[in-house]
């Protein structure tokens, strides 16, 4: 039996305020989509060098349940993000558009304890702790931050190095790129904490 057919289907409002509090403990399936401007995403906005018309992110989200042998059905959330933001190019120090297109799947768990026990090697899905006031907007923002380039740059040959640009020396910027992306470190801390 497909449980999702009998679950109430709830359309998520695309209004920013209501995305901050979504009841993921109610036994219902959500579906929604919308567009968030850079100004709607304060933590993302901090990194924006400028905001041009069209900057922002389209999001599409759905939650659903899958039967899980021997226990209650498991809840999942699929999130698609597509959009663009302007960041500072680390070569020329001018505005540089960064495009993003991501598809993520999350497993919703009941507690921090369950999230900790979640297999960390599972790259296909990340655990999120479900709550009655789940911050969907915060989750969208987290995923955008995790997906943005660590060292934003125009494509090769498009711009010239600013004389005072950080990492202008090729060897040095290579070292920087080889270092582990701090957002990945953050991600692992999030999982391990
Ligand atoms: Zn540049």
Backbone and ligand atoms as CSV (ligand in chain L), in Angstrom:
chain,resi,resn,atom,element,x,y,z
A,1,UNK,N,N,0.840,-1.204,0.000
A,1,UNK,CA,C,0.000,0.000,0.000
A,1,UNK,C,C,0.869,1.246,0.000
A,2,UNK,N,N,0.517,2.174,-0.786
A,2,UNK,CA,C,1.235,3.447,-0.759
A,2,UNK,C,C,0.551,4.396,0.228
A,3,UNK,N,N,1.225,4.556,1.366
A,3,UNK,CA,C,0.632,5.389,2.425
A,3,UNK,C,C,0.424,6.828,1.984
A,4,UNK,N,N,1.275,7.275,1.068
A,4,UNK,CA,C,1.186,8.679,0.672
A,4,UNK,C,C,-0.138,9.015,0.004
A,5,UNK,N,N,-0.773,7.968,-0.552
A,5,UNK,CA,C,-2.061,8.215,-1.197
A,5,UNK,C,C,-3.164,8.542,-0.198
A,6,UNK,N,N,-2.991,8.050,1.035
A,6,UNK,CA,C,-4.031,8.321,2.023
A,6,UNK,C,C,-3.667,9.477,2.951
A,7,UNK,N,N,-2.442,9.971,2.835
A,7,UNK,CA,C,-2.025,11.084,3.687
A,7,UNK,C,C,-2.628,12.391,3.201
A,8,UNK,N,N,-2.961,13.269,4.145
A,8,UNK,CA,C,-3.394,14.598,3.706
A,8,UNK,C,C,-2.244,15.292,2.970
A,9,UNK,N,N,-2.548,15.885,1.823
A,9,UNK,CA,C,-1.540,16.625,1.073
A,9,UNK,C,C,-1.681,18.102,1.412
A,10,UNK,N,N,-0.621,18.671,1.894
A,10,UNK,CA,C,-0.690,20.070,2.306
A,10,UNK,C,C,0.230,20.911,1.434
A,11,UNK,N,N,-0.355,21.962,0.874
A,11,UNK,CA,C,0.425,22.875,0.045
A,11,UNK,C,C,1.160,23.850,0.977
A,12,UNK,N,N,2.474,23.882,0.846
A,12,UNK,CA,C,3.270,24.809,1.669
A,12,UNK,C,C,3.101,26.221,1.145
A,13,UNK,N,N,2.882,27.140,2.039
A,13,UNK,CA,C,2.813,28.545,1.625
A,13,UNK,C,C,4.221,29.005,1.277
A,14,UNK,N,N,4.331,29.825,0.244
A,14,UNK,CA,C,5.662,30.313,-0.130
A,14,UNK,C,C,5.994,31.602,0.612
A,15,UNK,N,N,5.114,31.972,1.533
A,15,UNK,CA,C,5.335,33.194,2.310
A,15,UNK,C,C,6.495,32.955,3.293
A,16,UNK,N,N,7.443,33.894,3.312
A,16,UNK,CA,C,8.695,33.704,4.052
A,16,UNK,C,C,8.459,33.366,5.528
A,17,UNK,N,N,7.575,34.110,6.186
A,17,UNK,CA,C,7.335,33.908,7.612
A,17,UNK,C,C,6.824,32.504,7.925
A,18,UNK,N,N,5.931,31.991,7.085
A,18,UNK,CA,C,5.358,30.680,7.389
A,18,UNK,C,C,6.351,29.551,7.104
A,19,UNK,N,N,7.373,29.830,6.288
A,19,UNK,CA,C,8.399,28.806,6.040
A,19,UNK,C,C,9.297,28.605,7.256
A,20,UNK,N,N,9.222,29.537,8.197
A,20,UNK,CA,C,10.037,29.414,9.411
A,20,UNK,C,C,9.453,28.409,10.396
A,21,UNK,N,N,8.165,28.109,10.237
A,21,UNK,CA,C,7.510,27.197,11.183
A,21,UNK,C,C,6.608,26.244,10.426
A,22,UNK,N,N,7.111,25.044,10.176
A,22,UNK,CA,C,6.299,24.043,9.490
A,22,UNK,C,C,6.209,22.825,10.407
A,23,UNK,N,N,5.006,22.337,10.603
A,23,UNK,CA,C,4.816,21.191,11.498
A,23,UNK,C,C,5.144,19.882,10.778
A,24,UNK,N,N,6.376,19.403,10.990
A,24,UNK,CA,C,6.784,18.150,10.342
A,24,UNK,C,C,6.448,16.933,11.197
A,25,UNK,N,N,5.812,17.174,12.339
A,25,UNK,CA,C,5.396,16.043,13.176
A,25,UNK,C,C,3.959,15.621,12.867
A,26,UNK,N,N,3.255,16.468,12.139
A,26,UNK,CA,C,1.908,16.089,11.714
A,26,UNK,C,C,2.063,15.019,10.633
A,27,UNK,N,N,1.181,14.060,10.660
A,27,UNK,CA,C,1.318,12.974,9.690
A,27,UNK,C,C,0.677,13.406,8.375
A,28,UNK,N,N,1.397,14.233,7.653
A,28,UNK,CA,C,0.888,14.722,6.375
A,28,UNK,C,C,2.043,14.995,5.426
A,29,UNK,N,N,1.741,15.022,4.134
A,29,UNK,CA,C,2.777,15.230,3.124
A,29,UNK,C,C,2.702,16.673,2.622
A,30,UNK,N,N,3.846,17.329,2.579
A,30,UNK,CA,C,3.884,18.721,2.119
A,30,UNK,C,C,4.442,18.799,0.708
A,31,UNK,N,N,3.990,19.815,0.011
A,31,UNK,CA,C,4.487,20.091,-1.321
A,31,UNK,C,C,4.480,21.608,-1.473
A,32,UNK,N,N,5.522,22.144,-2.059
A,32,UNK,CA,C,5.508,23.591,-2.249
A,32,UNK,C,C,6.663,24.060,-3.092
A,33,UNK,N,N,6.540,25.281,-3.575
A,33,UNK,CA,C,7.632,25.879,-4.334
A,33,UNK,C,C,7.510,27.386,-4.243
A,34,UNK,N,N,8.589,28.054,-4.524
A,34,UNK,CA,C,8.551,29.508,-4.453
A,34,UNK,C,C,9.898,30.088,-4.822
A,35,UNK,N,N,10.007,31.380,-4.633
A,35,UNK,CA,C,11.257,32.067,-4.940
A,35,UNK,C,C,11.636,32.920,-3.744
A,36,UNK,N,N,12.890,32.822,-3.342
A,36,UNK,CA,C,13.392,33.636,-2.232
A,36,UNK,C,C,14.433,34.609,-2.766
A,37,UNK,N,N,14.194,35.887,-2.553
A,37,UNK,CA,C,15.186,36.880,-2.937
A,37,UNK,C,C,16.342,36.854,-1.950
A,38,UNK,N,N,17.456,37.460,-2.319
A,38,UNK,CA,C,18.622,37.473,-1.436
A,38,UNK,C,C,18.254,38.109,-0.083
A,39,UNK,N,N,17.394,39.129,-0.121
A,39,UNK,CA,C,17.036,39.819,1.124
A,39,UNK,C,C,16.214,38.932,2.071
A,40,UNK,N,N,15.634,37.863,1.532
A,40,UNK,CA,C,14.866,36.939,2.380
A,40,UNK,C,C,15.771,35.977,3.148
A,41,UNK,N,N,17.058,35.962,2.770
A,41,UNK,CA,C,17.996,34.981,3.318
A,41,UNK,C,C,19.167,35.718,3.974
A,42,UNK,N,N,18.964,36.187,5.216
A,42,UNK,CA,C,19.952,37.079,5.835
A,42,UNK,C,C,21.375,36.529,5.888
A,43,UNK,N,N,21.535,35.243,6.164
A,43,UNK,CA,C,22.898,34.704,6.267
A,43,UNK,C,C,23.548,34.608,4.890
A,44,UNK,N,N,22.749,34.307,3.875
A,44,UNK,CA,C,23.267,34.250,2.505
A,44,UNK,C,C,23.597,35.671,2.044
A,45,UNK,N,N,22.732,36.620,2.419
A,45,UNK,CA,C,22.900,38.013,1.993
A,45,UNK,C,C,24.229,38.599,2.467
A,46,UNK,N,N,24.708,38.117,3.615
A,46,UNK,CA,C,25.986,38.611,4.143
A,46,UNK,C,C,27.131,38.428,3.154
A,47,UNK,N,N,27.052,37.373,2.337
A,47,UNK,CA,C,28.139,37.085,1.405
A,47,UNK,C,C,27.940,37.716,0.035
A,48,UNK,N,N,26.761,38.315,-0.194
A,48,UNK,CA,C,26.472,38.871,-1.519
A,48,UNK,C,C,27.235,40.175,-1.725
A,49,UNK,N,N,27.898,40.309,-2.872
A,49,UNK,CA,C,28.665,41.527,-3.139
A,49,UNK,C,C,27.753,42.629,-3.650
A,50,UNK,N,N,26.705,42.228,-4.371
A,50,UNK,CA,C,25.709,43.151,-4.882
A,50,UNK,C,C,24.471,42.316,-5.162
A,51,UNK,N,N,23.324,42.965,-5.271
A,51,UNK,CA,C,22.122,42.213,-5.612
A,51,UNK,C,C,21.559,42.772,-6.909
A,52,UNK,N,N,21.557,41.942,-7.939
A,52,UNK,CA,C,21.018,42.358,-9.230
A,52,UNK,C,C,19.649,41.731,-9.440
A,53,UNK,N,N,18.889,42.320,-10.379
A,53,UNK,CA,C,17.562,41.789,-10.690
A,53,UNK,C,C,17.689,40.309,-11.051
A,54,UNK,N,N,16.839,39.498,-10.493
A,54,UNK,CA,C,16.870,38.071,-10.812
A,54,UNK,C,C,17.708,37.251,-9.841
A,55,UNK,N,N,18.505,37.907,-9.013
A,55,UNK,CA,C,19.278,37.163,-8.013
A,55,UNK,C,C,18.323,36.586,-6.973
A,56,UNK,N,N,18.609,35.373,-6.564
A,56,UNK,CA,C,17.757,34.711,-5.578
A,56,UNK,C,C,17.628,33.243,-5.960
A,57,UNK,N,N,16.785,32.537,-5.239
A,57,UNK,CA,C,16.740,31.091,-5.415
A,57,UNK,C,C,15.307,30.562,-5.507
A,58,UNK,N,N,15.069,29.797,-6.560
A,58,UNK,CA,C,13.814,29.060,-6.673
A,58,UNK,C,C,13.948,27.811,-5.821
A,59,UNK,N,N,12.938,27.491,-5.073
A,59,UNK,CA,C,12.978,26.265,-4.275
A,59,UNK,C,C,11.738,25.426,-4.546
A,60,UNK,N,N,11.930,24.139,-4.408
A,60,UNK,CA,C,10.828,23.200,-4.591
A,60,UNK,C,C,11.025,22.133,-3.525
A,61,UNK,N,N,9.989,21.862,-2.792
A,61,UNK,CA,C,10.141,20.931,-1.663
A,61,UNK,C,C,8.972,19.967,-1.587
A,62,UNK,N,N,9.261,18.735,-1.244
A,62,UNK,CA,C,8.165,17.822,-0.925
A,62,UNK,C,C,8.588,16.877,0.188
A,63,UNK,N,N,7.638,16.520,1.005
A,63,UNK,CA,C,7.907,15.510,2.035
A,63,UNK,C,C,7.017,14.307,1.749
A,64,UNK,N,N,7.492,13.147,2.124
A,64,UNK,CA,C,6.716,11.928,1.888
A,64,UNK,C,C,7.171,10.857,2.872
A,65,UNK,N,N,6.380,9.824,2.986
A,65,UNK,CA,C,6.705,8.733,3.901
A,65,UNK,C,C,6.998,7.464,3.118
A,66,UNK,N,N,7.946,6.701,3.620
A,66,UNK,CA,C,8.226,5.389,3.032
A,66,UNK,C,C,8.116,4.352,4.130
A,67,UNK,N,N,7.532,3.218,3.776
A,67,UNK,CA,C,7.431,2.139,4.763
A,67,UNK,C,C,8.823,1.673,5.148
A,68,UNK,N,N,8.962,1.384,6.426
A,68,UNK,CA,C,10.246,0.931,6.913
A,68,UNK,C,C,9.981,-0.323,7.734
A,69,UNK,N,N,10.585,-1.450,7.345
A,69,UNK,CA,C,10.246,-2.723,7.987
A,69,UNK,C,C,10.493,-2.681,9.496
A,70,UNK,N,N,9.510,-3.109,10.245
A,70,UNK,CA,C,9.678,-3.225,11.696
A,70,UNK,C,C,9.543,-1.938,12.471
A,71,UNK,N,N,9.307,-0.824,11.777
A,71,UNK,CA,C,9.106,0.408,12.541
A,71,UNK,C,C,8.096,1.303,11.823
A,72,UNK,N,N,7.899,2.455,12.367
A,72,UNK,CA,C,6.957,3.401,11.757
A,72,UNK,C,C,7.496,3.851,10.401
A,73,UNK,N,N,6.609,4.253,9.498
A,73,UNK,CA,C,7.096,4.734,8.195
A,73,UNK,C,C,8.053,5.915,8.385
A,74,UNK,N,N,9.067,5.961,7.550
A,74,UNK,CA,C,10.050,7.037,7.648
A,74,UNK,C,C,9.658,8.217,6.795
A,75,UNK,N,N,9.940,9.403,7.322
A,75,UNK,CA,C,9.617,10.611,6.577
A,75,UNK,C,C,10.869,11.137,5.863
A,76,UNK,N,N,10.689,11.563,4.635
A,76,UNK,CA,C,11.793,12.130,3.858
A,76,UNK,C,C,11.407,13.498,3.310
A,77,UNK,N,N,12.414,14.270,2.990
A,77,UNK,CA,C,12.177,15.580,2.389
A,77,UNK,C,C,13.103,15.743,1.189
A,78,UNK,N,N,12.514,16.061,0.053
A,78,UNK,CA,C,13.317,16.378,-1.126
A,78,UNK,C,C,13.326,17.885,-1.311
A,79,UNK,N,N,14.499,18.413,-1.573
A,79,UNK,CA,C,14.619,19.859,-1.742
A,79,UNK,C,C,15.421,20.149,-3.010
A,80,UNK,N,N,14.837,20.960,-3.878
A,80,UNK,CA,C,15.551,21.406,-5.089
A,80,UNK,C,C,15.789,22.894,-4.976
A,81,UNK,N,N,16.982,23.310,-5.316
A,81,UNK,CA,C,17.324,24.732,-5.288
A,81,UNK,C,C,17.976,25.115,-6.605
A,82,UNK,N,N,17.559,26.254,-7.135
A,82,UNK,CA,C,18.142,26.734,-8.381
A,82,UNK,C,C,18.140,28.252,-8.330
A,83,UNK,N,N,19.292,28.848,-8.584
A,83,UNK,CA,C,19.304,30.294,-8.553
A,83,UNK,C,C,20.683,30.873,-8.699
A,84,UNK,N,N,20.760,32.141,-8.411
A,84,UNK,CA,C,22.050,32.806,-8.577
A,84,UNK,C,C,22.238,33.918,-7.558
A,85,UNK,N,N,23.497,34.170,-7.249
A,85,UNK,CA,C,23.876,35.215,-6.310
A,85,UNK,C,C,25.165,35.848,-6.837
A,86,UNK,N,N,25.419,37.090,-6.467
A,86,UNK,CA,C,26.692,37.718,-6.835
A,86,UNK,C,C,27.646,37.707,-5.650
A,87,UNK,N,N,28.853,37.215,-5.904
A,87,UNK,CA,C,29.888,37.149,-4.876
A,87,UNK,C,C,31.107,37.933,-5.372
A,88,UNK,N,N,32.085,38.137,-4.502
A,88,UNK,CA,C,33.305,38.834,-4.919
A,88,UNK,C,C,34.261,37.838,-5.566
A,89,UNK,N,N,34.612,38.101,-6.824
A,89,UNK,CA,C,35.578,37.243,-7.525
A,89,UNK,C,C,36.924,37.365,-6.816
A,90,UNK,N,N,37.517,36.238,-6.469
A,90,UNK,CA,C,38.774,36.257,-5.709
A,90,UNK,C,C,39.987,36.519,-6.605
A,91,UNK,N,N,39.755,36.703,-7.913
A,91,UNK,CA,C,40.859,37.059,-8.795
A,91,UNK,C,C,40.870,38.564,-9.034
A,92,UNK,N,N,39.718,39.109,-9.465
A,92,UNK,CA,C,39.703,40.536,-9.835
A,92,UNK,C,C,39.032,41.412,-8.769
A,93,UNK,N,N,38.444,40.788,-7.782
A,93,UNK,CA,C,37.740,41.492,-6.695
A,93,UNK,C,C,36.508,42.264,-7.169
A,94,UNK,N,N,35.975,41.876,-8.336
A,94,UNK,CA,C,34.731,42.499,-8.798
A,94,UNK,C,C,33.569,41.521,-8.601
A,95,UNK,N,N,32.352,42.024,-8.835
A,95,UNK,CA,C,31.180,41.160,-8.682
A,95,UNK,C,C,31.214,40.018,-9.683
A,96,UNK,N,N,30.824,38.871,-9.206
A,96,UNK,CA,C,30.908,37.670,-10.039
A,96,UNK,C,C,29.657,36.828,-9.765
A,97,UNK,N,N,28.876,36.497,-10.798
A,97,UNK,CA,C,27.673,35.695,-10.543
A,97,UNK,C,C,28.038,34.241,-10.232
A,98,UNK,N,N,27.389,33.688,-9.246
A,98,UNK,CA,C,27.578,32.266,-8.932
A,98,UNK,C,C,26.226,31.591,-9.054
A,99,UNK,N,N,26.153,30.590,-9.937
A,99,UNK,CA,C,24.895,29.872,-10.124
A,99,UNK,C,C,24.870,28.626,-9.267
A,100,UNK,N,N,23.691,28.245,-8.898
A,100,UNK,CA,C,23.573,27.081,-8.032
A,100,UNK,C,C,22.387,26.232,-8.481
A,101,UNK,N,N,22.591,24.941,-8.524
A,101,UNK,CA,C,21.512,24.020,-8.859
A,101,UNK,C,C,21.734,22.743,-8.058
A,102,UNK,N,N,20.892,22.525,-7.083
A,102,UNK,CA,C,21.120,21.430,-6.141
A,102,UNK,C,C,19.848,20.623,-5.942
A,103,UNK,N,N,20.030,19.335,-5.746
A,103,UNK,CA,C,18.911,18.477,-5.353
A,103,UNK,C,C,19.358,17.714,-4.116
A,104,UNK,N,N,18.599,17.818,-3.050
A,104,UNK,CA,C,18.979,17.136,-1.801
A,104,UNK,C,C,17.824,16.295,-1.285
A,105,UNK,N,N,18.214,15.224,-0.603
A,105,UNK,CA,C,17.196,14.396,0.055
A,105,UNK,C,C,17.580,14.269,1.523
A,106,UNK,N,N,16.627,14.488,2.374
A,106,UNK,CA,C,16.868,14.406,3.811
A,106,UNK,C,C,15.975,13.331,4.420
A,107,UNK,N,N,16.519,12.666,5.433
A,107,UNK,CA,C,15.718,11.729,6.220
A,107,UNK,C,C,15.336,12.451,7.497
A,108,UNK,N,N,14.053,12.493,7.786
A,108,UNK,CA,C,13.619,13.182,9.000
A,108,UNK,C,C,13.609,12.200,10.162
A,109,UNK,N,N,14.264,12.590,11.221
A,109,UNK,CA,C,14.363,11.715,12.393
A,109,UNK,C,C,13.703,12.403,13.581
A,110,UNK,N,N,13.465,11.608,14.630
A,110,UNK,CA,C,12.678,12.106,15.751
A,110,UNK,C,C,13.463,12.889,16.789
A,111,UNK,N,N,14.793,12.697,16.824
A,111,UNK,CA,C,15.559,13.342,17.895
A,111,UNK,C,C,17.008,13.559,17.461
A,112,UNK,N,N,17.697,14.405,18.199
A,112,UNK,CA,C,19.128,14.634,17.973
A,112,UNK,C,C,19.878,13.309,18.112
A,113,UNK,N,N,19.427,12.517,19.068
A,113,UNK,CA,C,20.057,11.219,19.321
A,113,UNK,C,C,20.016,10.349,18.064
A,114,UNK,N,N,18.850,10.313,17.434
A,114,UNK,CA,C,18.699,9.536,16.196
A,114,UNK,C,C,19.560,10.102,15.075
A,115,UNK,N,N,19.652,11.434,15.037
A,115,UNK,CA,C,20.464,12.080,14.004
A,115,UNK,C,C,21.935,11.699,14.183
A,116,UNK,N,N,22.379,11.639,15.451
A,116,UNK,CA,C,23.769,11.263,15.746
A,116,UNK,C,C,24.056,9.837,15.298
A,117,UNK,N,N,23.043,8.982,15.454
A,117,UNK,CA,C,23.223,7.574,15.122
A,117,UNK,C,C,23.117,7.324,13.615
A,118,UNK,N,N,22.771,8.377,12.876
A,118,UNK,CA,C,22.571,8.222,11.437
A,118,UNK,C,C,23.906,7.950,10.740
A,119,UNK,N,N,23.953,6.964,9.831
A,119,UNK,CA,C,25.238,6.645,9.192
A,119,UNK,C,C,25.834,7.843,8.449
A,120,UNK,N,N,27.005,8.261,8.868
A,120,UNK,CA,C,27.635,9.455,8.329
A,120,UNK,C,C,28.121,9.236,6.897
A,121,UNK,N,N,28.375,7.980,6.548
A,121,UNK,CA,C,28.884,7.701,5.194
A,121,UNK,C,C,27.786,7.784,4.145
A,122,UNK,N,N,26.561,7.947,4.614
A,122,UNK,CA,C,25.453,8.028,3.676
A,122,UNK,C,C,25.381,9.432,3.069
A,123,UNK,N,N,25.940,9.564,1.859
A,123,UNK,CA,C,25.991,10.867,1.205
A,123,UNK,C,C,24.680,11.212,0.501
A,124,UNK,N,N,23.848,10.206,0.321
A,124,UNK,CA,C,22.622,10.407,-0.453
A,124,UNK,C,C,21.557,11.139,0.337
A,125,UNK,N,N,21.613,10.996,1.630
A,125,UNK,CA,C,20.613,11.664,2.452
A,125,UNK,C,C,21.205,12.051,3.791
A,126,UNK,N,N,20.781,13.198,4.244
A,126,UNK,CA,C,21.261,13.699,5.531
A,126,UNK,C,C,20.108,13.681,6.511
A,127,UNK,N,N,20.411,13.469,7.796
A,127,UNK,CA,C,19.331,13.488,8.774
A,127,UNK,C,C,18.969,14.915,9.191
A,128,UNK,N,N,17.704,15.140,9.392
A,128,UNK,CA,C,17.224,16.401,9.955
A,128,UNK,C,C,16.252,16.026,11.065
A,129,UNK,N,N,16.305,16.762,12.155
A,129,UNK,CA,C,15.399,16.464,13.261
A,129,UNK,C,C,14.063,17.161,13.011
A,130,UNK,N,N,13.017,16.355,12.871
A,130,UNK,CA,C,11.681,16.906,12.622
A,130,UNK,C,C,11.165,17.585,13.880
A,131,UNK,N,N,10.401,18.638,13.708
A,131,UNK,CA,C,9.768,19.259,14.869
A,131,UNK,C,C,8.444,19.875,14.429
A,132,UNK,N,N,7.690,20.340,15.405
A,132,UNK,CA,C,6.406,20.966,15.085
A,132,UNK,C,C,6.594,22.374,14.537
A,133,UNK,N,N,7.783,22.918,14.782
A,133,UNK,CA,C,8.074,24.270,14.281
A,133,UNK,C,C,9.344,24.218,13.453
A,134,UNK,N,N,9.354,23.362,12.477
A,134,UNK,CA,C,10.572,23.139,11.699
A,134,UNK,C,C,10.871,24.358,10.810
A,135,UNK,N,N,12.128,24.776,10.824
A,135,UNK,CA,C,12.541,25.967,10.085
A,135,UNK,C,C,12.980,25.584,8.655
A,136,UNK,N,N,12.000,25.550,7.758
A,136,UNK,CA,C,12.288,25.199,6.363
A,136,UNK,C,C,13.180,26.267,5.728
A,137,UNK,N,N,12.911,27.524,6.057
A,137,UNK,CA,C,13.711,28.612,5.496
A,137,UNK,C,C,15.180,28.475,5.914
A,138,UNK,N,N,15.387,28.153,7.198
A,138,UNK,CA,C,16.750,27.968,7.703
A,138,UNK,C,C,17.455,26.821,6.999
A,139,UNK,N,N,16.702,25.747,6.709
A,139,UNK,CA,C,17.278,24.597,6.013
A,139,UNK,C,C,17.670,24.973,4.586
A,140,UNK,N,N,16.807,25.733,3.910
A,140,UNK,CA,C,17.109,26.205,2.556
A,140,UNK,C,C,18.382,27.059,2.595
A,141,UNK,N,N,18.447,27.937,3.588
A,141,UNK,CA,C,19.606,28.815,3.724
A,141,UNK,C,C,20.888,28.009,3.983
A,142,UNK,N,N,20.807,27.030,4.867
A,142,UNK,CA,C,21.968,26.172,5.149
A,142,UNK,C,C,22.471,25.524,3.862
A,143,UNK,N,N,21.532,24.985,3.074
A,143,UNK,CA,C,21.929,24.262,1.871
A,143,UNK,C,C,22.550,25.196,0.834
A,144,UNK,N,N,22.038,26.419,0.732
A,144,UNK,CA,C,22.639,27.389,-0.190
A,144,UNK,C,C,24.070,27.687,0.256
A,145,UNK,N,N,24.240,27.940,1.567
A,145,UNK,CA,C,25.573,28.265,2.091
A,145,UNK,C,C,26.554,27.115,1.848
A,146,UNK,N,N,26.067,25.889,2.000
A,146,UNK,CA,C,26.931,24.723,1.805
A,146,UNK,C,C,27.280,24.511,0.333
A,147,UNK,N,N,26.468,25.053,-0.562
A,147,UNK,CA,C,26.653,24.788,-1.996
A,147,UNK,C,C,27.405,25.893,-2.721
A,148,UNK,N,N,27.564,27.042,-2.092
A,148,UNK,CA,C,28.236,28.146,-2.785
A,148,UNK,C,C,29.727,27.863,-2.910
A,149,UNK,N,N,30.345,28.385,-3.986
A,149,UNK,CA,C,31.792,28.132,-4.146
A,149,UNK,C,C,32.583,28.776,-3.013
A,150,UNK,N,N,33.579,28.048,-2.533
A,150,UNK,CA,C,34.416,28.542,-1.447
A,150,UNK,C,C,35.270,29.709,-1.934
A,151,UNK,N,N,35.799,29.564,-3.152
A,151,UNK,CA,C,36.599,30.642,-3.738
A,151,UNK,C,C,35.944,31.046,-5.054
A,152,UNK,N,N,34.966,31.972,-4.983
A,152,UNK,CA,C,34.269,32.356,-6.210
A,152,UNK,C,C,35.213,33.062,-7.181
A,153,UNK,N,N,35.112,32.712,-8.453
A,153,UNK,CA,C,35.960,33.317,-9.476
A,153,UNK,C,C,35.208,33.367,-10.788
A,154,UNK,N,N,35.490,34.390,-11.595
A,154,UNK,CA,C,35.023,34.385,-12.976
A,154,UNK,C,C,35.688,33.197,-13.685
A,155,UNK,N,N,35.104,32.740,-14.799
A,155,UNK,CA,C,35.777,31.671,-15.537
A,155,UNK,C,C,37.182,32.124,-15.957
A,156,UNK,N,N,38.073,31.166,-16.099
A,156,UNK,CA,C,39.469,31.421,-16.490
A,156,UNK,C,C,39.523,32.315,-17.731
A,157,UNK,N,N,40.359,33.341,-17.703
A,157,UNK,CA,C,40.556,34.190,-18.877
A,157,UNK,C,C,39.583,35.341,-19.000
A,158,UNK,N,N,38.556,35.366,-18.166
A,158,UNK,CA,C,37.536,36.404,-18.272
A,158,UNK,C,C,37.976,37.686,-17.557
A,159,UNK,N,N,38.765,37.521,-16.501
A,159,UNK,CA,C,39.183,38.704,-15.751
A,159,UNK,C,C,40.661,38.615,-15.406
A,160,UNK,N,N,41.173,39.746,-15.003
A,160,UNK,CA,C,42.588,39.772,-14.633
A,160,UNK,C,C,42.737,40.004,-13.144
A,161,UNK,N,N,43.810,39.480,-12.613
A,161,UNK,CA,C,44.027,39.569,-11.170
A,161,UNK,C,C,44.165,41.018,-10.725
A,162,UNK,N,N,43.443,41.343,-9.704
A,162,UNK,CA,C,43.599,42.640,-9.057
A,162,UNK,C,C,44.934,42.596,-8.319
A,163,UNK,N,N,45.662,43.715,-8.360
A,163,UNK,CA,C,47.015,43.688,-7.771
A,163,UNK,C,C,47.010,43.321,-6.303
A,164,UNK,N,N,45.940,43.685,-5.599
A,164,UNK,CA,C,45.924,43.369,-4.166
A,164,UNK,C,C,45.052,42.148,-3.854
A,165,UNK,N,N,44.667,41.420,-4.920
A,165,UNK,CA,C,43.765,40.285,-4.701
A,165,UNK,C,C,44.402,39.236,-3.804
A,166,UNK,N,N,43.605,38.758,-2.901
A,166,UNK,CA,C,44.056,37.676,-2.016
A,166,UNK,C,C,44.252,36.414,-2.846
A,167,UNK,N,N,45.381,35.773,-2.684
A,167,UNK,CA,C,45.625,34.542,-3.422
A,167,UNK,C,C,45.944,34.792,-4.878
A,168,UNK,N,N,46.507,35.965,-5.187
A,168,UNK,CA,C,46.819,36.321,-6.564
A,168,UNK,C,C,47.936,35.437,-7.109
A,169,UNK,N,N,48.799,35.028,-6.222
A,169,UNK,CA,C,49.873,34.115,-6.577
A,169,UNK,C,C,49.267,32.729,-6.809
A,170,UNK,N,N,49.545,32.161,-7.989
A,170,UNK,CA,C,48.884,30.912,-8.392
A,170,UNK,C,C,49.124,29.791,-7.387
A,171,UNK,N,N,50.360,29.679,-6.927
A,171,UNK,CA,C,50.701,28.609,-5.991
A,171,UNK,C,C,49.871,28.708,-4.730
A,172,UNK,N,N,49.706,29.933,-4.296
A,172,UNK,CA,C,48.986,30.149,-3.054
A,172,UNK,C,C,47.501,29.795,-3.194
A,173,UNK,N,N,46.913,30.176,-4.325
A,173,UNK,CA,C,45.485,29.889,-4.443
A,173,UNK,C,C,45.256,28.391,-4.607
A,174,UNK,N,N,46.265,27.717,-5.153
A,174,UNK,CA,C,46.140,26.268,-5.283
A,174,UNK,C,C,46.104,25.617,-3.897
A,175,UNK,N,N,46.956,26.116,-3.033
A,175,UNK,CA,C,46.982,25.602,-1.663
A,175,UNK,C,C,45.620,25.812,-1.017
A,176,UNK,N,N,45.053,27.001,-1.234
A,176,UNK,CA,C,43.758,27.314,-0.656
A,176,UNK,C,C,42.683,26.352,-1.157
A,177,UNK,N,N,42.749,26.049,-2.459
A,177,UNK,CA,C,41.724,25.178,-3.021
A,177,UNK,C,C,41.849,23.752,-2.528
A,178,UNK,N,N,43.089,23.369,-2.175
A,178,UNK,CA,C,43.296,21.993,-1.727
A,178,UNK,C,C,42.839,21.788,-0.288
A,179,UNK,N,N,42.784,22.876,0.441
A,179,UNK,CA,C,42.351,22.761,1.820
A,179,UNK,C,C,40.896,22.311,1.863
A,180,UNK,N,N,40.547,21.630,2.918
A,180,UNK,CA,C,39.175,21.145,2.971
A,180,UNK,C,C,38.206,22.315,3.088
A,181,UNK,N,N,37.158,22.220,2.314
A,181,UNK,CA,C,36.102,23.226,2.345
A,181,UNK,C,C,35.541,23.339,3.770
A,182,UNK,N,N,35.632,24.534,4.366
A,182,UNK,CA,C,35.169,24.676,5.760
A,182,UNK,C,C,33.704,24.343,5.937
A,183,UNK,N,N,32.918,24.494,4.857
A,183,UNK,CA,C,31.511,24.151,4.982
A,183,UNK,C,C,31.322,22.648,5.154
A,184,UNK,N,N,32.244,21.866,4.522
A,184,UNK,CA,C,32.169,20.414,4.706
A,184,UNK,C,C,32.552,20.051,6.132
A,185,UNK,N,N,33.545,20.786,6.649
A,185,UNK,CA,C,33.943,20.542,8.035
A,185,UNK,C,C,32.743,20.839,8.936
A,186,UNK,N,N,32.109,21.962,8.673
A,186,UNK,CA,C,30.935,22.372,9.430
A,186,UNK,C,C,29.851,21.295,9.388
A,187,UNK,N,N,29.710,20.745,8.199
A,187,UNK,CA,C,28.698,19.714,7.974
A,187,UNK,C,C,28.967,18.507,8.856
A,188,UNK,N,N,30.256,18.107,8.903
A,188,UNK,CA,C,30.615,16.947,9.715
A,188,UNK,C,C,30.456,17.232,11.203
A,189,UNK,N,N,30.769,18.476,11.583
A,189,UNK,CA,C,30.594,18.852,12.990
A,189,UNK,C,C,29.119,18.757,13.337
A,190,UNK,N,N,28.291,19.260,12.408
A,190,UNK,CA,C,26.848,19.245,12.604
A,190,UNK,C,C,26.361,17.809,12.853
A,191,UNK,N,N,26.924,16.905,12.060
A,191,UNK,CA,C,26.503,15.507,12.180
A,191,UNK,C,C,27.016,14.859,13.455
A,192,UNK,N,N,28.214,15.276,13.861
A,192,UNK,CA,C,28.839,14.609,14.996
A,192,UNK,C,C,28.435,15.181,16.333
A,193,UNK,N,N,27.909,16.392,16.304
A,193,UNK,CA,C,27.651,17.036,17.598
A,193,UNK,C,C,26.445,16.431,18.278
L,1,ZN,ZN,ZN,37.055,38.128,-11.752
